[in-house]
Amino acid sequence: MKVVVRLFGTLGQGFPGYKNEQGMDLELPEGASVKDLLAVLATPKSQKWMAVLDGRMLKADTLLKDTDRVHVVPAVFGG
């Protein structure tokens, strides 16, 4: 299946030619989860990331569907 991913923060710097306005297409196996997506992106373990779809934060075990448009953003903490 193909999902469109937009990367925020420094994550996009790891993909030469990445254009934030368009995002990038990623091929994932059917039944892939958010956790699988983050593994493919090789997100740094030292930073927490959130996946957002249609304005909703997704859990790591959420299954993705063909043509989903997922935003991957660094988690922000503070107070």
Secondary structure in CASP SS format (residue, H / E / C, confidence):
PFRMAT SS
TARGET T0000
AUTHOR 0000-0000-0000
METHOD secondary structure of the structure
MODEL  1
M C 1.00
K E 1.00
V E 1.00
V E 1.00
V E 1.00
R E 1.00
L E 1.00
F C 1.00
G C 1.00
T C 1.00
L H 1.00
G H 1.00
Q H 1.00
G H 1.00
F C 1.00
P C 1.00
G C 1.00
Y C 1.00
K C 1.00
N C 1.00
E C 1.00
Q C 1.00
G C 1.00
M E 1.00
D E 1.00
L E 1.00
E E 1.00
L C 1.00
P C 1.00
E C 1.00
G C 1.00
A C 1.00
S E 1.00
V H 1.00
K H 1.00
D H 1.00
L H 1.00
L H 1.00
A H 1.00
V H 1.00
L H 1.00
A C 1.00
T C 1.00
P C 1.00
K C 1.00
S C 1.00
Q C 1.00
K C 1.00
W E 1.00
M E 1.00
A E 1.00
V E 1.00
L E 1.00
D C 1.00
G C 1.00
R E 1.00
M E 1.00
L E 1.00
K C 1.00
A C 1.00
D C 1.00
T C 1.00
L E 1.00
L C 1.00
K C 1.00
D C 1.00
T C 1.00
D C 1.00
R E 1.00
V E 1.00
H E 1.00
V E 1.00
V E 1.00
P E 1.00
A C 1.00
V C 1.00
F C 1.00
G C 1.00
G C 1.00
END
